[in-house]
């Protein structure tokens, strides 16, 4: 539903029940024999039926369609609206006519008398259109709801908002081509300030499994769940036994709740509730029993909204499930391949999502997946060519997709890289992308080895020439890429995309995609060469140093300032010191709500100076960073600097120097490395020093050019969200949250062609992508690596009572500390205390500032070269990655031992 919040309550009413001249046009729900949707609208008719059936529905009354029609006649709007509809006028014109018109005094008395009869509680005012919640069309979310209303004038204003939403852009788009708007009723219902809310489907809407009730539950009001802004728990209940047969409890950081009378917004979930299920087994049983009763009453599958307050369940509405569960045959394929391959290839391919640039880590939205496919088709092959690969093969085979995750086809990539001397032996490549789930001893590449003979000679000569050219040009190219990044960044910030035509936006997108291509192709050699030299270093340390070489390759690093991700933490610390030196600035950063800090700084004289001299240079250097950077839906630091302000607060409060931490890390790394190297004969020592030097250079250039790569993604994101904003204004999307369900190719086609917004982005396709994404989100996370196919229904789930986890020790050291689960950086950065053990699913560049104060880092997924491992080693922080279930088995506040040498994490005190 589309929701708004009310303003300050108005004075008490002057009317009484006897002052209601049109009382017959107001109906108390549950007392409406014979009244149907023509009078009450779909939502109110259903609620009335539920109350009459004895179901637990909050008390409510309905302003019938007759009252609305009377309002139009009494105000003279009926003829104006008919004329506007006849000439297909902008729906906004009609909305403005309704909301601006004064409510006639007799209607005012009628509405307020009904409100008095209800007891004048705080109420939710909900639209109830005649065609809403029907079996053919649900109109879910198309009309407005105003929450937490109290007081006469607020109620009257909310009623007009709901009436006007009959002509919302969303509703107009939804009923496109099905005739005039018709009429609308309004439900005024007692507001339930829910502790827990959610939805229940009496049929599995995605998986099509029989006898399954599907429940999603979140803390607070259900609007947070509907908008996708909060995490939810997922339950499946057998409708025959009412037993819970599946449960997926997520870590919940935020909820939608009243912030003040009449104001609904986001706030934090209490720490004790974050890991706990929203509903107990007993409560789920009660809810399931009610759902079966509702289904039985209507004789068809239902989509039910519910809320719970102080342990009591309330049903807020029900509607028929208007879509059949789609055919999931393609999903049941269990293979990342887009099209079916021969059996040896289908069942023998090695797939991995380890170390694929960090930017693809984790579940991706439909938009993110479609952008990844664009990268695969238009960029990835040229990246391979930049590595000296003569025959880049079929780009359609190089990447795959499973359950919303992106995988690299290791088998096919290793086959192609067989053209290059360093990876002629495929094992040098494949073993870098394999987690312990896969035993390489039994693995055989179904693509075989690259052809020998003349083809091999030609490929080798090509690689030698390309590599020589790369070695000669690598520094100069990095400088050019850094310069072009700043030019494109500064140019983009000067542009006003909102003033551009569709044709101009298309040209701009073309420019950005060209930069995106060049930045990725230019970056790839640095990434792979650093990767390769690291592999050589690992092998030589193991071969020449034996036990002394254990983890040595992890401690021999370049100066931390050469790593852009680590340097950004130092720069945040510098901003914190600058803010502390300006009491007025620190007062704003500490005292203002996160989403208001930027505006308040810019409006304050001293704050503006701080912004211009400190924040602006930082954002120019680092602002296009964000989490999961290939995922276009995630805002970057420059889009939402809330996380930066959280870290400024933290660094300023704790009063320590990041320089000191970095200095200790460098001293240890240099000391350990030098002691081991001195044991070697001079020739071997020189070889190792050369390898270390080349690894350092490639790492430095990799980090420099990585900023070009992620800036190019931010540029594309800007265009997509400008299109998204226009789609919201035109009613095609309900909110900007739905940009996540666009397809990138549809965006390109829309900007390049002449299709209307509604033709280019059909509602049915948006809803289907949303359902599929929700389905993927419910599944157990697929493995980092696997061979052939993966069946999610057979995925191993962790035991509930385990207290010991074995992962991959990726940064040495052993520490005992209190754990803190971090799911959302922006909302939790201020909670994280120095010395705590950071436990999360995975990290990327945006998490780096938090590492400076962490005692240790533990992640569900990762490898020796994942972000969490590299940065942990840079900060001299013990780290264990790829534990698989740390975020499910460890709770915030647990005392844990993290052993980065053995890869063991153990809870020693709850």
N, C-alpha and C positions, 0 to 999 in steps of 0.2 A: 504494500500500500504506500501511497505517497503521503507523508505526514508533515504537519507543521505544528508549531507550538504556540500557545496563547500568550497574550501580554498580561499586564497587571490586572488583577480582579477589579471589577466595577462595584459600585455601592449595592446594597441589598435591594431587592425588588420592591416595587410599589404595588404591583398587582396582586390579586387573590384569585383562587379558582373561579369565583363567580364573575371575574372580569374577563372571561375568555369567550368572545363573541363567536369564534369559529372552532369551538371545542370539538365538534364532530370531525374536524380535519386533523386532529391529533389523536393518535392511538397508543395506548399502553400495550407494549408487546406482551404476548401471552394471553391477551384478552381480545383476540381479533378473529372470531369465527367468521369464516367466509371471505376474509380479506385476502387478496392475492397480490402478485407482483405488480399488477397495474396500479394498485393503491399504495403498497408499502415498498416497492422495489425489491430486487432479488435478495439483498442482504437482510433487510428487516423482516421479510416474509420468512426467511429461514430461521432467524433468531426467534421469532414469535412461535414458530412450530416447535422449536427446541424447548422453549420455556413451557409450552403447553404439554410437552411430553415429559416434563419433570426433570429435564437435564439442567445442570448447574450453569446457567447463563446469568451474568450480571443484569440487574434490572435496567430497563430502558423504555423510552417512548419514541414514537416515530412521527415526524412531521411528514404527512402523506404527500403524494404527488398532487392531490387536490389543493393543498395549502400552497405548494410551489406554483401551480397554475394560477391560483388566485393572486399570488404575489405579482406574477407577470401581468395579469389583467389590471390589477389595482394601480400598478406603477406605469402602465402603458408600454411595457417592454415586449409584450407578446407579438405585436405587429412588427416591431423593429427587428426582433430575432428571426421571424419568418422571412423578412426581406433580406436579412444578412445571410441566412442559409440558402435562399434562392440564388443569390449572386456569388455563393461560395466565398464569403468574406473570411478574413483572417479570424480564427476562433478567439484570438486575444481581444478582438473588438467586443465580442459578446460578453466575455468574462468581465471586462472593464465596465460595461454597462450595468451588470448585475451588482458587482461589489461596490460601485460608487452610488447606487441608488439607495435612498433612505427607506428603511423598513416602515411600511404603513403602521400607524399607531394601533389599530385593532389587531393586526397580526402580531405586533410586539407583545400586547397583553396576553394573547393566546399562548404564545411560545413560553413566556415567563411564568404563566400560571401552571403549565405542565412541568416546568423546571421546579417550581415550588412543590408540586405534588410529589416529585421524585425525592425531595428532601434537600435539594440544593447541594449535592455533593460535587466534588470535582468530577468532570465528565470527559469522555471521548466523544467527539462529534464526527460521525462517519457518513459518507455518501452511500446512498442505496438506489442506484439507477434501475430502471425497469428491466433492462436486459442483463443486469449484473448477476453473476453466480448462476447462470443458466447452464444446462447441460451442453449447449452448443458453444457458448463463449463465456469465460469466467469474468472478463474485464478486471482481473486481479491487478491492483496497483494503478489502474487508469484514472480513478477518481480520488479526490482528496479526503484525508482524515486530519482532524485537528485534535491534538492530545492535550490533556491536563487543563481543561478549560474551567474557569470559575468566574462567576459574576455576570451580570446582565449583558453589558455591552459586548464583552468577550464572546458570550454565547451567541448573540445575534450576528456578530461579525463572522464567527466560525460557520454558522448556518449558511450565510451568503457565500462564503468561500466554497463550501461543499456544493451548493447549487451551481455556482459558476464553473465548477470542475466538470460538469456535464459537457462543457466545451473546452476542456483542457486539450492541449496539443496531443497528449498521449491517447486520450479517449478518441479524438478525431482520427488519429492514425489507426487505432485499433479497429474502429468500425468503418474504415474507409470503404466506400462503395456500397454500404448497407442501409442507406437512407438517412433521414434527419435524426437529430439527437434523441428525440422523444422527451420523456419527463423523468423527474428524479425525486426521490424522497430522502430524508435525512434521519439517521438514528442518533439519539442523544442517550448515551449509555454510561452508567457509573464507571468511573476510571478505576482500573485495577493496577495499582503500583506493584507490579509483579516482582517477586524474588527470582522466579524462573519462568521463561516463556518458550514457546516453540511451535512447531507444526507437526502434524501426524498425517501420514498417508495410509489409508486402509489397504492400499495395494502398492507394491514396490514400483515407484514411478520410473525407475531407470533399469534396474536389474531384472525385472519381470519374473521374480521368484514367487511361487505360489504360497499362500497362507502366511504372508509376511506383512506385519504392520511396521512402517518405517517412521521413527521418531527422531527429530532433531531438536535439541534443547540448548538454550543459552542462558546465561545469567542476565537478569534485568528484563527490560521490555523487549518484545519480539521485533520491534523496528530495527534493532541492531542486527538481527539475524536476516531479516528480509533485505536489508541494504548491503549485506555482506561485510559489514565493518567489524564483526566480532567473531571469535571462535566458538564453535558449538560442539556439544557431545552428540554422538550418533548411536542409536540403539535400534535393534531389530527384535520384534516380539512375535512369537508364533500366535496367530489368532485363534488357534484351537485350544492350546494349553495356557495361553497368556504368560508363558515363560519367556524370559529374555534369552535369545539365542545368539546375539551378537552385540558387542559393546565396544565403542571406541571413544575413550575419554581424552579430550584434548586439554592442553594447558591454556587456561582462559585468563587473559590479562585485562581486557576492557569489557564494559557493558554499557548499554543504553539505559539511562535512568533519569529521574527528575533531578535537576541541579538546583532549582529554585522553583517556587510556585509558578506554574505556567511555562517553565523552561526545561526542555528535554535535551539531553546531550550525552556525550561520552564521559565516563569516569572509570576508575579502576575497580576491578574485582578484589574483594578482600583476600588477603594472602592465603588464608586457611581454605578458601573455596576454589583456588585455581587448579589444583590437581584432582579435586574431588568430583565425582559424577554429579551432574546437575540434579538428577532424579535417583531416588533409591529404587531397588527392585520392587518394593511394595507400591511405591507411587507409580511406577511404570505399569504395574498390574492394574491399578485403579484407572489410569488413563486409557489403557488398552481396552478395558471392559466398557468404558464410556464410548470409545471409538466404535467398537463392535455394535453397540446399541444404536449409535447414530447411523451407521451403515445399514443396519437392519430396518430402521425407520424409513429411510429413503430408498432402499432397495438398489443402491448403486454405490460404487466406490467413492470415498469422500476425502477431501483435503481440508483438514481441521486445524484452526488456530486455537491455541489454548494458553492459559497463564496460571501460575500458582502463586498464591500469597499466603504466608504463614501456614503452609502445609495444605491449604485448601485449593482444589483445582477448579478452574472456571473455563468454560468453553466460550470463545469470543466470536467465532463464526465457523460456518462449514459451507463448502461448495462442492459440486461434483468434480471429480477428476476429469478434466476435459481432454487429456491427451492419453493415448494408449502407450504403454511402455514400448519404446522403440526396439527394433531388432538389433541385438547386440552381437550378431554373428561376427562382425569385424573385430569387436573387442575381444571376443572369445578366441580369436586367432592366437593370442598369447605371444605374438612375435612383433618386434619393432619394425619389421619390413612393411612397407606400405603396400606392396603387391607380393603375391605368393611367389616363392622361389622354388627351385628344384629341391627335392628332399635332402640331399647332402648339404646344400647351402642353408636351407631353412633350419635344419636341426643341428648344424655344426658350426654356425657363426658365433664368434666370441663378441659379445656386446659389453660396453663399459660406459659409465658416466663418471668415472674417476678422472680428476685433473683435466677436464676439458674446458680449461680457461676460467673456471669458477663461475663464469657468467650464466651457465646453463644449469647450475645446481638447483635441485629441488623441483617440486611440482610447479608447472607453468600454466598460465591462463590460456584459453583458446587464442587470444591475441598474441601472447608470447610464443605459443607453438607455431602459429602461422608465420610470425616474423622469423622464427628459427628456420622454417622451411624456405622462406625467401633467401635467407643467408645460404642455405644448402644449395639452392638452385643457381644463385647468381654470384656467390662469393667464394664458397668453400673450394671449388675446383681451382680457382686462380691462386688461392692460398697454397695449395699443394704445388702448383707450378712455381711459386716463389721459393720453394724449398729445393728446387732443382729436379723435380719429378718431370720427366719428359712426357710420359703418357699418364694423364690424370684420370683416365678411366671414366666410369659412369657415376656422375655425382649423385644420382638417385640411390646408389647403393652405399654411399659413404656415411650416412647418418640414418637413424631410425627413431621411432617414437613408441613409447609404451606407457599406458596409464598416466598420460600427461607429463612424462619425463622424456628428456632428450638423451639419446645414446649415440656413441660413436661406434661405427662398425670396425672393430679392431682387426678382424680377419681381413677384410678387404683393404683397409688402410695399410696393414702390414704387407700385404701382397704388392700394393703399389709402391711402397717405400723400399721394396726389394731392389728398385732401380738405383738406389743411392748407396754408396759404399758403406757408411756407418751402420746402416740398417739392412745390409744384405742378409745378415743372419736375423731372421724375423724375431728371434727370442729377445734381442736387444730392445725391441719395441714393445712386444706383447707383454713382457713381464712387468713393464712399468705401469700397465693399466689393469692389473689383475689383483683383486682382493682375495682373501683367503677362501671365499666361496668356490673358487675355481682352481682345480688342480691341473697345472700346465703339463704335468707328466703324461696325462692321458689325452691332451688336446692335440688335434691335427687340423691345420688350416684347410678348409674345404676348397679354397681358391688355389691351393698349391703354391708354387713359387713362380716368380716372374720369369718369362721366357729367357733362355740363355742365348748363346751364339751371337749373331750379328746384332740382334735387338739389345742384348745385354751390353755389348761394346758401345753401341750408339747411346744408350741410356747412361752408361758410366761416363763417357766423354761429355755428355750434356751436363751431368751433375758436377763434374770437376770444373767446367767452365762457369756454371752458375754460382758455385761455391766461391771460386776465386773472385768473381765479380762482387759477390756479397761481402767478402772480407774487406775488399777495397772501398766499398761504398757505404758500409753499415753506419759509420759515425756521421757522415754527411747526411744520409737519409734520415737519421734520427733527428738531426737538427732541423731539417726541412719539415718533418712531421710535427715537431714541437711548435715551430713557427706558424704552420698552417692551422694547427689546432686553435691557437690563440686568436688568429684572424677570424676563423669561422665562429668561434665562441663570441667574440666581441661583436661581430656583424649580426649574429642571431639576436643578441640582447638589444640591439638598436631597432630591430624590426618590430612592427606591430602586425602580427598575423591576423588579428581580428578585422583589419581594414582591407585584407586581400580578397580578391575574387577567387572563385574556385579554380579558374585557369591559372592565376598567379600562385595559388597554393600548390598546384600540381607542378609548376616549374620549380618552386622552392623544394618540394619533396624530391624531385629529380636531382637537384643539386646536392641535397643531403645524402641521397642514396649513393651518388658518385663518391662523395667523401667517405661514406661508410665503407664502400668497396675498397678504396685505396688505403684507408687506415687499417683495415683488417689484413689486407694483403701485405702491407708494409710491416705490420707488427709480427706476423707469423714467423719469419726467420729468427727473430730475436727470441721468441718464446721457445721454438723447437731447439735452437742452438744452445740456449741456457739449459734446457731440458737434457740435451745430449751430453754436454760437458759435465752436468751433474751426475749422469749415469756413469760416465768414464771415471769421474772422481770416486764414486761409490765402489766401483769394481777394483780400482787400483788400491784404495785404502784397505779393502778386504784382502786383496792378494799380497800386498807388501807389508802391511802392518799387523795383520792377524787381530788378536784381541785388542791391541792398542788402536786399531782402526774402527772399533765399534763406535758408531755415531759421530766419528770425527768429521765426516762429510757434512753433518748437520751443524757443526759448530764453526766450521770455516766459512765465514761469510764476509761480504763486503761491509764497509762502513754503513751503519744503519741509515744514514742520511741519504744514501743513494737509492733506497727503496721508498718510492713515493707514498706507499700505503703507510709506512712507519713514520716518515717525515710528517705526514698529516697530523699524527697524534702529537708530535712535538709542536706543531703550529697551533693546534687547539690549546695546548698548555700555554703557549705564548699569548694567545688571546685572553685566556683566563687571567694571566698576570696583568695584562693591560686593563682588563675590566676591574680587577681588584684595586688598581691605582686610581680608578674613577668611581668614587662611592655612588654617584648618581646612576651611572651605568649599571653597576652591580645591583643596585636597588631595583632597577627595571628588570634585569635578567632574573633575579631571585624572586621578585614579587608578582610579575605579570603572568597570566596564563600563557602556556607555550605558544598558542596560535596568535597571540597579540604582541609578543615581544618585538618582532621585527617592526611592526607599525609604530609601537611606542618609542623605540629607539630612533626611528627616522623622524618622529615628531618632536623629539627633545633635542635641544641645541648640543649638549654634551654627548647625547646618544648618537646623534647624526655624525659627529666627528669620529666617534668610535667605530661606527658602521663603515664610514668612508676609509679610515686608515687601517682598520683591523679586519673586519668581516668581509668587506668587498674584495681585498686582495686574496684572502683565503678562498673565497668562493670562485674567484677567477682561476686559481691554481687547482682547487679540489672539488668545486661545487657540482660537477657532473657525476660524482661518485654516488653510489646508492647500492642497495642490496640486490642481488640477482640481476645483474645489469642488462642482460639480454631480454629480461622481462619488462616490456614497455609500460606495464601498469604501475610499477613502483616509482614513486616520486624520488628525485635526486635531492641532494642536500640543497642545491640552489632553488629547487621548487618548494621544499619544506625544510627550513633550517632548524626545526625543533630539536632534532637529535644533537646538533652542534651546541645549542644552548644548554641542553641537558649536560653535555660533557664539560662545558664551561663552568656550570654550577658545581659539578663534581670536582673538577681539577682545582677550582678556586677554594672550595671548602676544605680539601684535604691537605693543602699546603705542602706539596712535595715537588721535586724537580724531575721532570721527565729526562732532562739531560743526565742526571745522576744514574737513572735506570739504564739508559742507553750506554753510558760510560762503563758501567759494571758489566753489561752484556758484551761489549767490545773487548774489554780487558780479558774476560774469561775465554772468549772465543779465540782471541789472538794467542793467549797463553797456552791453551790446550793444543791449538794447532801447531805452534812453534815447537813445543816439547815433543810432539809425535814426529814431526818432520826431521828434527835433529838426529833421530835414531837411524835415518836412512842413509845409504851411500849417496855421494854427491850426484851421480847421474840420475838416480831415481828421485832424489829430492827435487832436482831441477825440472824433471818431467811433471811431478806433482804440482810444483809451484806454477808452471806454465798452464796446466789445466785449471788450477785455481784462478789464475789471472784471467783466462779466457771466460771462465764461468762468471767471474765478477763483472767483466765488461759486458757480456751478453745480458746479465741480470740487470745491470744499470740501464742499458739501452732498452731492454724490455719494459722496465717500469716507466721510463720516459715516454715511450711510444704508446704504452697502454692507455695513457690519458687521451691520446688522439682517438683510439678505438672506442672508448666509452663515451667520449664527447660526441662522436658521430651517432651513437645510439640515442643520446639525449636529444640531438637535433631532430632525428626522425620522430621521437616521442612527442616533441612539441607540435609537429604537424598533425599527428594522429589525435592528440587531445584538443587541438583547435577544431578538427572535424567533429570530434565527440561533443564539444560544447555546442556546436551548431545543431547537431542531431538532438541534443537535449532541448534546445530552444524550439525546434520544430516538432517535438513530441515523439520522435522516433525512438529515442532512449528515455527511460524514466529518470535516470540520473547519470552522472559521470562514472559511477561505479560500473555501469553496464558497458563502458568502453572495453572492459576485459573480455567481452563476448563477441567483439567484432573480429572479422577476419582481415588480415593485413592486405590480402589481394583484393578484397572488396573495397577497402579504403583507396587503394591505388586506382582501381577501375572507376570508382565514383569520381575521383578528382580528374581523371583523364577523359571521362565520357559525359554523356548528357542525361543519364538516368536520374530520376528524382530520388530524394532521400529514402522514401518509402520503397521504391523499386530496388534500390541498391542494397538496402539493409532490411530484408523481410523479418518481421517479428517472429515468425515461426522458426527461422534459422537461429536467431539470437537465443530464443528460449531453449532450443535443442542443445546448443553449445553450453548454455548454463547448466542444464541438467546433466550433461556428460561430464562437465568439470566437477560438479558436486559429487557425482558418482566416483570419479577418480580420487577425489579428496577423502572419500570414505574407505578406500581400499588400503590395505597394508602397503607401506612403501616398498616398491620393488627393489631388488638387490643392486648393489653397485656394479657388479659384473655377473654375467651368466652366459652359458653356452646354449644356443638353440632357442628355446621358448621358456617363458616363465608363466606359471599358473598361479594367479594371485589367490585363488580359493584354497590352494594348498600351502600358502605361505606360513612359515613357522611364527607363532606368536610367543612373546616372552612369558615366563611363569610369573605369577604374582608375588611370590615370596623371595625371589632372588635378591641377594645383596652384594654379589660379586660379578663384575663385568670384565671381560677380557677383550681388549681392542688392540690397536696398534700404537705402541709408544713412539711418538713422533717428535718429542722434545724432552731431553733428559732432565732428571731431577725427581725428587720425591717430596710431597708436601701433604700435610693434614690441614683441612680447612672446612668451613661451612659452604655447602653448595647453594647456588642460586640458579634456578631455571630461568632463562631469558628467552622469551618468545618474540617480544616486540621491542625493538631498540628504543624507539621514541618514547614509549610509555614506561619503560623499565630502567632506562639509563640512570635515572636519579635514585633508584632503589639499590643499585649495585654498590656494595661497600668494598673498599680496598682490602685486598687479601682474600676475598671470597673466590670460590671455585666456580668459574663460568661453565654452565652446562646448557648446551643448546643443540639443535639438530645439525647445523653447519654454520660456517661464517664466510663472509667475503670481505672485500676491502672496506666496506662501510663500518665494520665492527672494530677496526684497528684501534681507535682511541680507547676502547674498553680494555684492551689487552694490557695497557700500561699500568692498570691498577689491579689486574687479576692475579690471584695466587696461583691458579692453574686453569687449564682449559680442557674440557671434555666435550666431545661431539658424537652424535649418532653416526655420522658418515664422514669420510675423509680418507686421506692417504698421506704419505710422507711429503708430497708436494702440494697438498691442498693449502688454502690460505691459512687456516688455523694452525697448521704445522709450521709453515715458514715463519709466520709472524710470532708464534710462541717461541721459536728458537731465537728470533731476533731480540725479543724482550727477555730471554732467559727465563721463560715460564714453562714449567712442566706441562706436557700435553699428551693426552691419549685420545685418538680419533678412531672412527669406525667401530664404536661400541654397539651400534645398532639400536639399543634400547635405553640409553642413559636417561633421556628425557622422560621415559615412562617408568623407570625403576628407581630413580632418585628423586627426592622431594626437596624443595627449597628448605634450607635449615638443617638438612642431614649433615652430620660430620662424616667426611669422606677422606680416604687416602687415595691420592693420585700418584701413581708410579710411572713416570714417563720413560723409564728404562725397560721395564717388563711389560708395559701396556696394560696394567691391571688397575681397575678402579673399584674400591670396596667401601661400602657403607659400614662405618664402625660404631656409629651412634646416631639413632634417629632423633 
